[in-house]
Amino acid sequence: MWNVKLKDGREATVRFLTLEDKEKLGEMFASMSDEALKWGMPPYTREVIERWMSNLPNLIPLVAEHSNRIVGYASIFKYTHPRRKGIGDIGMYIHQYFQNVGLGTAILNHLLEIAKRQGMHRISCM
């Protein structure tokens, strides 16, 4: 778990996603604007989130919390085929009220450091 001081003075906590986060993650996506989701692949339904949760062994998933609410999610999907060992895809979502204050940069830095420690050597965008 990492505490992050944002450019606007707020603080957030970055930590690993857990199975208990399913509802909070759904709440974050439900409250995000169309603009904040425009580069993603909606809809982010309960089924989509449950599919992510069922694949945790193949993910490096992080969330950012502020005031007991998830306000950011980022993960690296680790390819399982032996020929693609050490390669993954990254995806990130930051709630519109937390964009442009350094939260995405903080999550990305932690995510890439974890990936490096796990022996990953090539990360691309989903």
A tleap script that builds the chain and sets N, CA, C and O, in Angstrom:
source leaprc.protein.ff14SB
mol = sequence {
  NMET TRP ASN VAL LYS LEU LYS ASP GLY ARG
  GLU ALA THR VAL ARG PHE LEU THR LEU GLU
  ASP LYS GLU LYS LEU GLY GLU MET PHE ALA
  SER MET SER ASP GLU ALA LEU LYS TRP GLY
  MET PRO PRO TYR THR ARG GLU VAL ILE GLU
  ARG TRP MET SER ASN LEU PRO ASN LEU ILE
  PRO LEU VAL ALA GLU HIE SER ASN ARG ILE
  VAL GLY TYR ALA SER ILE PHE LYS TYR THR
  HIE PRO ARG ARG LYS GLY ILE GLY ASP ILE
  GLY MET TYR ILE HIE GLN TYR PHE GLN ASN
  VAL GLY LEU GLY THR ALA ILE LEU ASN HIE
  LEU LEU GLU ILE ALA LYS ARG GLN GLY MET
  HIE ARG ILE SER CYS CMET
}
set mol.1.N position { 0.840 -1.165 0.000 }
set mol.1.CA position { 0.000 0.000 0.000 }
set mol.1.C position { 0.893 1.239 0.000 }
set mol.1.O position { 1.882 1.319 0.728 }
set mol.2.N position { 0.503 2.218 -0.857 }
set mol.2.CA position { 1.296 3.428 -0.985 }
set mol.2.C position { 0.382 4.642 -0.837 }
set mol.2.O position { -0.685 4.694 -1.448 }
set mol.3.N position { 0.790 5.600 -0.043 }
set mol.3.CA position { 0.047 6.860 0.072 }
set mol.3.C position { 0.605 7.835 -0.949 }
set mol.3.O position { 1.817 7.942 -1.138 }
set mol.4.N position { -0.307 8.544 -1.604 }
set mol.4.CA position { 0.066 9.455 -2.684 }
set mol.4.C position { -0.521 10.828 -2.386 }
set mol.4.O position { -1.724 10.959 -2.162 }
set mol.5.N position { 0.325 11.846 -2.383 }
set mol.5.CA position { -0.121 13.234 -2.229 }
set mol.5.C position { -0.339 13.796 -3.631 }
set mol.5.O position { 0.590 13.830 -4.438 }
set mol.6.N position { -1.554 14.233 -3.921 }
set mol.6.CA position { -1.898 14.722 -5.246 }
set mol.6.C position { -1.592 16.210 -5.375 }
set mol.6.O position { -1.445 16.912 -4.375 }
set mol.7.N position { -1.497 16.679 -6.610 }
set mol.7.CA position { -1.134 18.073 -6.864 }
set mol.7.C position { -2.103 19.074 -6.246 }
set mol.7.O position { -1.719 20.203 -5.939 }
set mol.8.N position { -3.354 18.667 -6.061 }
set mol.8.CA position { -4.349 19.591 -5.497 }
set mol.8.C position { -4.461 19.474 -3.973 }
set mol.8.O position { -5.363 20.058 -3.371 }
set mol.9.N position { -3.542 18.717 -3.344 }
set mol.9.CA position { -3.522 18.606 -1.898 }
set mol.9.C position { -4.250 17.388 -1.341 }
set mol.9.O position { -4.037 17.017 -0.187 }
set mol.10.N position { -5.100 16.768 -2.140 }
set mol.10.CA position { -5.783 15.567 -1.655 }
set mol.10.C position { -4.778 14.423 -1.556 }
set mol.10.O position { -3.696 14.470 -2.141 }
set mol.11.N position { -5.159 13.403 -0.806 }
set mol.11.CA position { -4.328 12.207 -0.693 }
set mol.11.C position { -5.133 11.005 -1.131 }
set mol.11.O position { -6.348 10.950 -0.943 }
set mol.12.N position { -4.448 10.053 -1.712 }
set mol.12.CA position { -5.063 8.796 -2.130 }
set mol.12.C position { -4.149 7.663 -1.705 }
set mol.12.O position { -2.962 7.864 -1.447 }
set mol.13.N position { -4.712 6.486 -1.638 }
set mol.13.CA position { -3.951 5.286 -1.317 }
set mol.13.C position { -3.994 4.364 -2.519 }
set mol.13.O position { -5.067 4.076 -3.048 }
set mol.14.N position { -2.843 3.907 -2.946 }
set mol.14.CA position { -2.745 2.944 -4.043 }
set mol.14.C position { -2.431 1.592 -3.419 }
set mol.14.O position { -1.541 1.473 -2.577 }
set mol.15.N position { -3.182 0.565 -3.849 }
set mol.15.CA position { -2.992 -0.771 -3.294 }
set mol.15.C position { -3.442 -1.805 -4.311 }
set mol.15.O position { -4.010 -1.473 -5.352 }
set mol.16.N position { -3.177 -3.068 -3.990 }
set mol.16.CA position { -3.621 -4.147 -4.859 }
set mol.16.C position { -5.134 -4.312 -4.782 }
set mol.16.O position { -5.724 -4.161 -3.712 }
set mol.17.N position { -5.755 -4.617 -5.898 }
set mol.17.CA position { -7.170 -4.940 -5.964 }
set mol.17.C position { -7.418 -6.259 -5.242 }
set mol.17.O position { -6.623 -7.193 -5.347 }
set mol.18.N position { -8.524 -6.328 -4.511 }
set mol.18.CA position { -8.921 -7.571 -3.848 }
set mol.18.C position { -10.321 -7.957 -4.306 }
set mol.18.O position { -11.031 -7.146 -4.900 }
set mol.19.N position { -10.712 -9.188 -4.031 }
set mol.19.CA position { -12.052 -9.649 -4.391 }
set mol.19.C position { -13.135 -8.819 -3.711 }
set mol.19.O position { -14.234 -8.674 -4.246 }
set mol.20.N position { -12.834 -8.279 -2.546 }
set mol.20.CA position { -13.802 -7.465 -1.819 }
set mol.20.C position { -14.056 -6.107 -2.479 }
set mol.20.O position { -14.972 -5.390 -2.076 }
set mol.21.N position { -13.269 -5.750 -3.472 }
set mol.21.CA position { -13.405 -4.456 -4.146 }
set mol.21.C position { -14.429 -4.451 -5.275 }
set mol.21.O position { -14.654 -3.411 -5.894 }
set mol.22.N position { -15.045 -5.577 -5.551 }
set mol.22.CA position { -15.927 -5.691 -6.715 }
set mol.22.C position { -17.016 -4.610 -6.736 }
set mol.22.O position { -17.210 -3.958 -7.762 }
set mol.23.N position { -17.714 -4.417 -5.638 }
set mol.23.CA position { -18.807 -3.437 -5.597 }
set mol.23.C position { -18.276 -2.010 -5.760 }
set mol.23.O position { -18.833 -1.214 -6.516 }
set mol.24.N position { -17.200 -1.699 -5.048 }
set mol.24.CA position { -16.625 -0.351 -5.139 }
set mol.24.C position { -16.123 -0.050 -6.547 }
set mol.24.O position { -16.247 1.077 -7.026 }
set mol.25.N position { -15.556 -1.055 -7.209 }
set mol.25.CA position { -15.075 -0.857 -8.573 }
set mol.25.C position { -16.258 -0.600 -9.501 }
set mol.25.O position { -16.195 0.269 -10.371 }
set mol.26.N position { -17.330 -1.353 -9.312 }
set mol.26.CA position { -18.544 -1.122 -10.098 }
set mol.26.C position { -19.099 0.271 -9.880 }
set mol.26.O position { -19.555 0.916 -10.824 }
set mol.27.N position { -19.064 0.741 -8.634 }
set mol.27.CA position { -19.534 2.093 -8.317 }
set mol.27.C position { -18.678 3.146 -9.007 }
set mol.27.O position { -19.202 4.153 -9.484 }
set mol.28.N position { -17.360 2.924 -9.065 }
set mol.28.CA position { -16.496 3.885 -9.745 }
set mol.28.C position { -16.879 3.987 -11.217 }
set mol.28.O position { -17.065 5.089 -11.732 }
set mol.29.N position { -16.998 2.842 -11.902 }
set mol.29.CA position { -17.321 2.877 -13.325 }
set mol.29.C position { -18.703 3.478 -13.570 }
set mol.29.O position { -18.889 4.205 -14.546 }
set mol.30.N position { -19.673 3.188 -12.703 }
set mol.30.CA position { -21.023 3.723 -12.862 }
set mol.30.C position { -21.053 5.242 -12.716 }
set mol.30.O position { -21.911 5.900 -13.306 }
set mol.31.N position { -20.128 5.807 -11.939 }
set mol.31.CA position { -20.118 7.254 -11.711 }
set mol.31.C position { -19.192 8.012 -12.655 }
set mol.31.O position { -19.081 9.234 -12.562 }
set mol.32.N position { -18.529 7.300 -13.562 }
set mol.32.CA position { -17.605 7.970 -14.478 }
set mol.32.C position { -18.351 8.555 -15.673 }
set mol.32.O position { -19.328 7.980 -16.152 }
set mol.33.N position { -17.883 9.693 -16.141 }
set mol.33.CA position { -18.496 10.362 -17.282 }
set mol.33.C position { -18.142 9.636 -18.574 }
set mol.33.O position { -17.177 8.874 -18.636 }
set mol.34.N position { -18.942 9.890 -19.598 }
set mol.34.CA position { -18.649 9.320 -20.921 }
set mol.34.C position { -17.274 9.776 -21.404 }
set mol.34.O position { -16.546 9.013 -22.039 }
set mol.35.N position { -16.929 11.010 -21.103 }
set mol.35.CA position { -15.627 11.557 -21.506 }
set mol.35.C position { -14.484 10.786 -20.846 }
set mol.35.O position { -13.477 10.492 -21.491 }
set mol.36.N position { -14.639 10.459 -19.562 }
set mol.36.CA position { -13.587 9.729 -18.840 }
set mol.36.C position { -13.442 8.300 -19.359 }
set mol.36.O position { -12.376 7.698 -19.229 }
set mol.37.N position { -14.508 7.755 -19.947 }
set mol.37.CA position { -14.483 6.375 -20.442 }
set mol.37.C position { -14.276 6.266 -21.943 }
set mol.37.O position { -14.261 5.156 -22.476 }
set mol.38.N position { -14.115 7.388 -22.644 }
set mol.38.CA position { -14.132 7.360 -24.110 }
set mol.38.C position { -13.037 6.498 -24.731 }
set mol.38.O position { -13.228 6.000 -25.841 }
set mol.39.N position { -11.918 6.303 -24.078 }
set mol.39.CA position { -10.843 5.493 -24.646 }
set mol.39.C position { -10.893 4.052 -24.146 }
set mol.39.O position { -10.050 3.238 -24.524 }
set mol.40.N position { -11.863 3.734 -23.308 }
set mol.40.CA position { -11.995 2.390 -22.766 }
set mol.40.C position { -12.858 1.504 -23.648 }
set mol.40.O position { -13.106 1.808 -24.815 }
set mol.41.N position { -13.301 0.418 -23.072 }
set mol.41.CA position { -14.139 -0.521 -23.797 }
set mol.41.C position { -15.386 -0.833 -22.970 }
set mol.41.O position { -15.545 -1.955 -22.489 }
set mol.42.N position { -16.288 0.173 -22.799 }
set mol.42.CA position { -17.488 -0.070 -22.013 }
set mol.42.C position { -18.420 -1.043 -22.741 }
set mol.42.O position { -18.209 -1.293 -23.928 }
set mol.43.N position { -19.407 -1.585 -22.104 }
set mol.43.CA position { -19.874 -1.246 -20.771 }
set mol.43.C position { -19.120 -2.009 -19.697 }
set mol.43.O position { -18.645 -3.122 -19.929 }
set mol.44.N position { -19.013 -1.411 -18.535 }
set mol.44.CA position { -18.339 -2.028 -17.397 }
set mol.44.C position { -19.401 -2.565 -16.452 }
set mol.44.O position { -19.687 -1.986 -15.404 }
set mol.45.N position { -19.966 -3.670 -16.851 }
set mol.45.CA position { -21.054 -4.298 -16.110 }
set mol.45.C position { -20.493 -5.167 -15.001 }
set mol.45.O position { -19.287 -5.398 -14.915 }
set mol.46.N position { -21.391 -5.643 -14.155 }
set mol.46.CA position { -21.015 -6.573 -13.094 }
set mol.46.C position { -20.317 -7.801 -13.696 }
set mol.46.O position { -19.350 -8.311 -13.130 }
set mol.47.N position { -20.815 -8.270 -14.845 }
set mol.47.CA position { -20.227 -9.454 -15.486 }
set mol.47.C position { -18.794 -9.197 -15.940 }
set mol.47.O position { -17.929 -10.059 -15.785 }
set mol.48.N position { -18.540 -8.014 -16.499 }
set mol.48.CA position { -17.182 -7.665 -16.945 }
set mol.48.C position { -16.248 -7.613 -15.741 }
set mol.48.O position { -15.149 -8.165 -15.783 }
set mol.49.N position { -16.677 -6.958 -14.677 }
set mol.49.CA position { -15.843 -6.848 -13.477 }
set mol.49.C position { -15.609 -8.221 -12.863 }
set mol.49.O position { -14.502 -8.505 -12.407 }
set mol.50.N position { -16.625 -9.077 -12.841 }
set mol.50.CA position { -16.455 -10.435 -12.317 }
set mol.50.C position { -15.473 -11.236 -13.168 }
set mol.50.O position { -14.714 -12.050 -12.640 }
set mol.51.N position { -15.483 -11.009 -14.484 }
set mol.51.CA position { -14.521 -11.690 -15.362 }
set mol.51.C position { -13.099 -11.242 -15.029 }
set mol.51.O position { -12.182 -12.063 -14.996 }
set mol.52.N position { -12.909 -9.935 -14.782 }
set mol.52.CA position { -11.589 -9.454 -14.363 }
set mol.52.C position { -11.175 -10.121 -13.065 }
set mol.52.O position { -10.045 -10.587 -12.926 }
set mol.53.N position { -12.097 -10.162 -12.118 }
set mol.53.CA position { -11.792 -10.731 -10.806 }
set mol.53.C position { -11.460 -12.220 -10.895 }
set mol.53.O position { -10.667 -12.726 -10.101 }
set mol.54.N position { -12.054 -12.913 -11.842 }
set mol.54.CA position { -11.778 -14.348 -11.975 }
set mol.54.C position { -10.408 -14.607 -12.591 }
set mol.54.O position { -9.938 -15.745 -12.608 }
set mol.55.N position { -9.770 -13.563 -13.093 }
set mol.55.CA position { -8.482 -13.708 -13.768 }
set mol.55.C position { -7.341 -13.071 -12.964 }
set mol.55.O position { -6.295 -12.762 -13.535 }
set mol.56.N position { -7.518 -12.873 -11.679 }
set mol.56.CA position { -6.501 -12.196 -10.860 }
set mol.56.C position { -5.110 -12.819 -10.945 }
set mol.56.O position { -4.130 -12.076 -10.906 }
set mol.57.N position { -4.966 -14.159 -11.061 }
set mol.57.CA position { -3.608 -14.705 -11.152 }
set mol.57.C position { -2.820 -14.218 -12.375 }
set mol.57.O position { -1.589 -14.234 -12.373 }
set mol.58.N position { -3.537 -13.788 -13.415 }
set mol.58.CA position { -2.865 -13.323 -14.630 }
set mol.58.C position { -2.821 -11.803 -14.725 }
set mol.58.O position { -2.502 -11.256 -15.780 }
set mol.59.N position { -3.140 -11.122 -13.633 }
set mol.59.CA position { -3.138 -9.662 -13.610 }
set mol.59.C position { -2.203 -9.133 -12.537 }
set mol.59.O position { -1.912 -9.800 -11.544 }
set mol.60.N position { -1.746 -7.920 -12.767 }
set mol.60.CA position { -1.166 -7.105 -11.704 }
set mol.60.C position { -2.168 -5.959 -11.568 }
set mol.60.O position { -2.065 -4.967 -12.290 }
set mol.61.N position { -3.133 -6.079 -10.655 }
set mol.61.CA position { -4.199 -5.075 -10.557 }
set mol.61.C position { -4.015 -4.133 -9.365 }
set mol.61.O position { -3.807 -4.579 -8.237 }
set mol.62.N position { -4.093 -2.843 -9.627 }
set mol.62.CA position { -4.008 -1.842 -8.569 }
set mol.62.C position { -5.252 -0.963 -8.585 }
set mol.62.O position { -5.845 -0.729 -9.638 }
set mol.63.N position { -5.639 -0.482 -7.415 }
set mol.63.CA position { -6.704 0.508 -7.304 }
set mol.63.C position { -6.184 1.683 -6.493 }
set mol.63.O position { -5.242 1.556 -5.712 }
set mol.64.N position { -6.822 2.830 -6.696 }
set mol.64.CA position { -6.545 4.013 -5.896 }
set mol.64.C position { -7.816 4.344 -5.142 }
set mol.64.O position { -8.906 4.347 -5.713 }
set mol.65.N position { -7.670 4.628 -3.839 }
set mol.65.CA position { -8.808 4.960 -2.990 }
set mol.65.C position { -8.661 6.363 -2.427 }
set mol.65.O position { -7.562 6.826 -2.120 }
set mol.66.N position { -9.802 7.023 -2.302 }
set mol.66.CA position { -9.881 8.318 -1.627 }
set mol.66.C position { -11.216 8.330 -0.892 }
set mol.66.O position { -12.253 8.052 -1.494 }
set mol.67.N position { -11.204 8.645 0.386 }
set mol.67.CA position { -12.422 8.684 1.200 }
set mol.67.C position { -13.235 7.398 1.074 }
set mol.67.O position { -14.458 7.433 0.935 }
set mol.68.N position { -12.542 6.270 1.123 }
set mol.68.CA position { -13.161 4.948 1.093 }
set mol.68.C position { -13.886 4.632 -0.222 }
set mol.68.O position { -14.760 3.766 -0.259 }
set mol.69.N position { -13.520 5.335 -1.295 }
set mol.69.CA position { -14.088 5.076 -2.623 }
set mol.69.C position { -12.947 4.800 -3.584 }
set mol.69.O position { -11.893 5.431 -3.506 }
set mol.70.N position { -13.159 3.859 -4.487 }
set mol.70.CA position { -12.165 3.618 -5.531 }
set mol.70.C position { -12.305 4.719 -6.571 }
set mol.70.O position { -13.394 4.972 -7.085 }
set mol.71.N position { -11.179 5.373 -6.875 }
set mol.71.CA position { -11.174 6.485 -7.837 }
set mol.71.C position { -10.214 6.224 -8.998 }
set mol.71.O position { -10.080 7.058 -9.893 }
set mol.72.N position { -9.556 5.081 -8.985 }
set mol.72.CA position { -8.657 4.726 -10.073 }
set mol.72.C position { -8.417 3.236 -10.100 }
set mol.72.O position { -8.403 2.579 -9.059 }
set mol.73.N position { -8.227 2.704 -11.296 }
set mol.73.CA position { -7.945 1.277 -11.480 }
set mol.73.C position { -6.943 1.151 -12.621 }
set mol.73.O position { -7.088 1.790 -13.662 }
set mol.74.N position { -5.940 0.333 -12.417 }
set mol.74.CA position { -4.983 0.049 -13.479 }
set mol.74.C position { -4.517 -1.389 -13.313 }
set mol.74.O position { -4.406 -1.895 -12.196 }
set mol.75.N position { -4.247 -2.033 -14.431 }
set mol.75.CA position { -3.759 -3.409 -14.345 }
set mol.75.C position { -2.900 -3.728 -15.551 }
set mol.75.O position { -2.991 -3.099 -16.606 }
set mol.76.N position { -2.068 -4.726 -15.351 }
set mol.76.CA position { -1.309 -5.312 -16.446 }
set mol.76.C position { -1.776 -6.748 -16.569 }
set mol.76.O position { -1.729 -7.512 -15.605 }
set mol.77.N position { -2.230 -7.112 -17.762 }
set mol.77.CA position { -2.574 -8.493 -18.056 }
set mol.77.C position { -1.297 -9.196 -18.500 }
set mol.77.O position { -0.645 -8.777 -19.457 }
set mol.78.N position { -0.948 -10.266 -17.797 }
set mol.78.CA position { 0.275 -11.012 -18.102 }
set mol.78.C position { -0.089 -12.183 -19.025 }
set mol.78.O position { -0.891 -13.044 -18.663 }
set mol.79.N position { 0.501 -12.201 -20.205 }
set mol.79.CA position { 0.240 -13.293 -21.134 }
set mol.79.C position { 0.729 -14.612 -20.545 }
set mol.79.O position { 1.789 -14.676 -19.923 }
set mol.80.N position { -0.062 -15.658 -20.754 }
set mol.80.CA position { 0.242 -16.943 -20.133 }
set mol.80.C position { 0.979 -17.905 -21.053 }
set mol.80.O position { 1.573 -18.874 -20.581 }
set mol.81.N position { 0.952 -17.654 -22.352 }
set mol.81.CA position { 1.640 -18.557 -23.279 }
set mol.81.C position { 3.146 -18.467 -23.046 }
set mol.81.O position { 3.682 -17.367 -22.915 }
set mol.82.N position { 3.838 -19.610 -22.992 }
set mol.82.CA position { 5.280 -19.598 -22.718 }
set mol.82.C position { 6.089 -18.709 -23.670 }
set mol.82.O position { 7.086 -18.119 -23.253 }
set mol.83.N position { 5.683 -18.604 -24.926 }
set mol.83.CA position { 6.419 -17.768 -25.886 }
set mol.83.C position { 6.231 -16.275 -25.610 }
set mol.83.O position { 6.983 -15.450 -26.128 }
set mol.84.N position { 5.234 -15.929 -24.801 }
set mol.84.CA position { 4.972 -14.519 -24.494 }
set mol.84.C position { 5.273 -14.191 -23.038 }
set mol.84.O position { 4.786 -13.194 -22.504 }
set mol.85.N position { 6.075 -15.031 -22.402 }
set mol.85.CA position { 6.443 -14.819 -20.996 }
set mol.85.C position { 7.120 -13.454 -20.840 }
set mol.85.O position { 8.014 -13.101 -21.609 }
set mol.86.N position { 6.684 -12.698 -19.838 }
set mol.86.CA position { 7.266 -11.384 -19.580 }
set mol.86.C position { 6.637 -10.266 -20.384 }
set mol.86.O position { 7.111 -9.130 -20.341 }
set mol.87.N position { 5.566 -10.573 -21.125 }
set mol.87.CA position { 4.895 -9.574 -21.952 }
set mol.87.C position { 3.482 -9.364 -21.412 }
set mol.87.O position { 2.828 -10.313 -20.979 }
set mol.88.N position { 3.019 -8.128 -21.439 }
set mol.88.CA position { 1.681 -7.846 -20.946 }
set mol.88.C position { 1.071 -6.608 -21.569 }
set mol.88.O position { 1.741 -5.830 -22.249 }
set mol.89.N position { -0.222 -6.448 -21.319 }
set mol.89.CA position { -0.983 -5.277 -21.765 }
set mol.89.C position { -1.429 -4.496 -20.544 }
set mol.89.O position { -1.810 -5.077 -19.528 }
set mol.90.N position { -1.379 -3.186 -20.648 }
set mol.90.CA position { -1.760 -2.318 -19.544 }
set mol.90.C position { -3.049 -1.578 -19.878 }
set mol.90.O position { -3.295 -1.209 -21.027 }
set mol.91.N position { -3.856 -1.374 -18.861 }
set mol.91.CA position { -5.058 -0.561 -18.990 }
set mol.91.C position { -5.222 0.262 -17.732 }
set mol.91.O position { -4.853 -0.182 -16.645 }
set mol.92.N position { -5.779 1.473 -17.868 }
set mol.92.CA position { -5.925 2.341 -16.702 }
set mol.92.C position { -7.177 3.195 -16.848 }
set mol.92.O position { -7.512 3.658 -17.938 }
set mol.93.N position { -7.859 3.392 -15.724 }
set mol.93.CA position { -9.037 4.243 -15.646 }
set mol.93.C position { -8.900 5.124 -14.413 }
set mol.93.O position { -8.652 4.632 -13.312 }
set mol.94.N position { -9.062 6.423 -14.604 }
set mol.94.CA position { -9.006 7.381 -13.502 }
set mol.94.C position { -10.321 8.161 -13.525 }
set mol.94.O position { -10.706 8.707 -14.559 }
set mol.95.N position { -11.005 8.212 -12.386 }
set mol.95.CA position { -12.256 8.954 -12.296 }
set mol.95.C position { -12.003 10.401 -12.690 }
set mol.95.O position { -10.948 10.959 -12.390 }
set mol.96.N position { -12.982 11.007 -13.368 }
set mol.96.CA position { -12.795 12.365 -13.892 }
set mol.96.C position { -12.455 13.383 -12.807 }
set mol.96.O position { -11.793 14.377 -13.103 }
set mol.97.N position { -12.881 13.172 -11.567 }
set mol.97.CA position { -12.572 14.121 -10.494 }
set mol.97.C position { -11.147 13.961 -9.963 }
set mol.97.O position { -10.719 14.702 -9.079 }
set mol.98.N position { -10.422 12.988 -10.509 }
set mol.98.CA position { -9.043 12.748 -10.070 }
set mol.98.C position { -8.062 12.765 -11.229 }
set mol.98.O position { -6.927 12.306 -11.100 }
set mol.99.N position { -8.498 13.292 -12.353 }
set mol.99.CA position { -7.605 13.409 -13.497 }
set mol.99.C position { -6.806 14.705 -13.400 }
set mol.99.O position { -7.262 15.693 -12.824 }
set mol.100.N position { -5.619 14.680 -13.967 }
set mol.100.CA position { -4.732 15.852 -14.034 }
set mol.100.C position { -4.219 16.325 -12.673 }
set mol.100.O position { -3.881 17.497 -12.510 }
set mol.101.N position { -4.161 15.404 -11.684 }
set mol.101.CA position { -3.609 15.764 -10.374 }
set mol.101.C position { -2.473 14.824 -9.966 }
set mol.101.O position { -2.011 14.866 -8.826 }
set mol.102.N position { -2.021 13.976 -10.899 }
set mol.102.CA position { -0.880 13.110 -10.626 }
set mol.102.C position { -1.223 11.693 -10.196 }
set mol.102.O position { -0.321 10.887 -9.964 }
set mol.103.N position { -2.501 11.373 -10.086 }
set mol.103.CA position { -2.874 10.029 -9.643 }
set mol.103.C position { -2.515 8.967 -10.676 }
set mol.103.O position { -1.984 7.914 -10.324 }
set mol.104.N position { -2.796 9.231 -11.926 }
set mol.104.CA position { -2.461 8.267 -12.978 }
set mol.104.C position { -0.970 7.995 -13.040 }
set mol.104.O position { -0.549 6.850 -13.204 }
set mol.105.N position { -0.181 9.033 -12.912 }
set mol.105.CA position { 1.278 8.877 -12.921 }
set mol.105.C position { 1.735 8.025 -11.745 }
set mol.105.O position { 2.595 7.158 -11.900 }
set mol.106.N position { 1.163 8.270 -10.569 }
set mol.106.CA position { 1.548 7.507 -9.375 }
set mol.106.C position { 1.197 6.027 -9.538 }
set mol.106.O position { 2.014 5.154 -9.243 }
set mol.107.N position { -0.022 5.750 -10.010 }
set mol.107.CA position { -0.424 4.357 -10.207 }
set mol.107.C position { 0.474 3.695 -11.240 }
set mol.107.O position { 0.942 2.576 -11.033 }
set mol.108.N position { 0.717 4.380 -12.352 }
set mol.108.CA position { 1.545 3.818 -13.412 }
set mol.108.C position { 2.954 3.504 -12.923 }
set mol.108.O position { 3.499 2.449 -13.245 }
set mol.109.N position { 3.545 4.404 -12.152 }
set mol.109.CA position { 4.896 4.164 -11.635 }
set mol.109.C position { 4.942 2.921 -10.751 }
set mol.109.O position { 5.859 2.109 -10.870 }
set mol.110.N position { 3.962 2.769 -9.870 }
set mol.110.CA position { 3.921 1.591 -9.001 }
set mol.110.C position { 3.690 0.323 -9.815 }
set mol.110.O position { 4.321 -0.705 -9.567 }
set mol.111.N position { 2.793 0.399 -10.776 }
set mol.111.CA position { 2.468 -0.763 -11.600 }
set mol.111.C position { 3.683 -1.234 -12.392 }
set mol.111.O position { 3.958 -2.432 -12.448 }
set mol.112.N position { 4.400 -0.315 -12.994 }
set mol.112.CA position { 5.578 -0.695 -13.786 }
set mol.112.C position { 6.702 -1.232 -12.907 }
set mol.112.O position { 7.427 -2.136 -13.320 }
set mol.113.N position { 6.856 -0.697 -11.717 }
set mol.113.CA position { 7.875 -1.209 -10.798 }
set mol.113.C position { 7.553 -2.646 -10.381 }
set mol.113.O position { 8.447 -3.490 -10.323 }
set mol.114.N position { 6.294 -2.923 -10.095 }
set mol.114.CA position { 5.887 -4.286 -9.741 }
set mol.114.C position { 6.123 -5.223 -10.914 }
set mol.114.O position { 6.636 -6.327 -10.733 }
set mol.115.N position { 5.754 -4.794 -12.113 }
set mol.115.CA position { 5.944 -5.618 -13.307 }
set mol.115.C position { 7.425 -5.930 -13.522 }
set mol.115.O position { 7.788 -7.056 -13.863 }
set mol.116.N position { 8.260 -4.939 -13.324 }
set mol.116.CA position { 9.706 -5.139 -13.471 }
set mol.116.C position { 10.215 -6.165 -12.467 }
set mol.116.O position { 11.005 -7.041 -12.821 }
set mol.117.N position { 9.762 -6.062 -11.204 }
set mol.117.CA position { 10.175 -7.031 -10.183 }
set mol.117.C position { 9.683 -8.441 -10.504 }
set mol.117.O position { 10.298 -9.426 -10.094 }
set mol.118.N position { 8.578 -8.535 -11.235 }
set mol.118.CA position { 8.053 -9.844 -11.609 }
set mol.118.C position { 8.673 -10.381 -12.898 }
set mol.118.O position { 8.259 -11.427 -13.397 }
set mol.119.N position { 9.651 -9.677 -13.432 }
set mol.119.CA position { 10.370 -10.154 -14.610 }
set mol.119.C position { 9.737 -9.794 -15.946 }
set mol.119.O position { 10.112 -10.343 -16.982 }
set mol.120.N position { 8.797 -8.893 -15.925 }
set mol.120.CA position { 8.171 -8.473 -17.191 }
set mol.120.C position { 9.132 -7.530 -17.909 }
set mol.120.O position { 9.840 -6.745 -17.277 }
set mol.121.N position { 9.146 -7.617 -19.232 }
set mol.121.CA position { 10.089 -6.804 -19.999 }
set mol.121.C position { 9.446 -6.062 -21.159 }
set mol.121.O position { 10.108 -5.243 -21.797 }
set mol.122.N position { 8.177 -6.321 -21.454 }
set mol.122.CA position { 7.502 -5.610 -22.537 }
set mol.122.C position { 6.050 -5.413 -22.143 }
set mol.122.O position { 5.323 -6.373 -21.888 }
set mol.123.N position { 5.635 -4.138 -22.097 }
set mol.123.CA position { 4.264 -3.784 -21.748 }
set mol.123.C position { 3.722 -2.915 -22.879 }
set mol.123.O position { 4.376 -1.972 -23.323 }
set mol.124.N position { 2.516 -3.249 -23.335 }
set mol.124.CA position { 1.870 -2.420 -24.367 }
set mol.124.C position { 0.492 -2.002 -23.880 }
set mol.124.O position { -0.013 -2.537 -22.893 }
set mol.125.N position { -0.113 -1.050 -24.569 }
set mol.125.CA position { -1.450 -0.584 -24.203 }
set mol.125.C position { -2.496 -1.479 -24.838 }
set mol.125.O position { -2.348 -1.950 -25.966 }
set mol.126.N position { -3.573 -1.701 -24.066 }
set mol.126.CA position { -4.679 -2.513 -24.579 }
set mol.126.C position { -5.389 -1.792 -25.693 }
set mol.126.O position { -6.351 -2.316 -26.254 }
savepdb mol mol.pdb
quit
